[in-house]
Amino acid sequence: MTRPDRAPAPRPAKRARASSEAKAATAPAQLDLFPVRPVIDVLDPRVSVGAHTGVEHLVRVRLRSNDAPHLVFHDRHGWYCESHGPTCHTVQLARDVVK
Ligand SMILES: [Zn+2]
């Protein structure tokens, strides 16, 4: 899929003149990635999966409050999203939270 809203902007040649006050006026670049704060809930795997589970961590991540949640597991197989596997980018968010 193409994302027309993220077309690369040509860099102005006189970039060196961009002062710190110009930086302060713009939002941090990270906000572009997650315009809305993700909603992250750390769950108890013994409650959600079962008393004898080998799951060490279970984290529910929603990138927006009304999005479908990603369930991120940490067990002997490592970290992975239930729906998208270990490469799902919510895995990193979950790891950061339980660290
Ligand atoms: Zn996922």
Residues whose N, C-alpha, C, O or C-beta is under 5 A from the ligand:
A	BS01	ZN	H70 C81 S83 H84 C88 T90
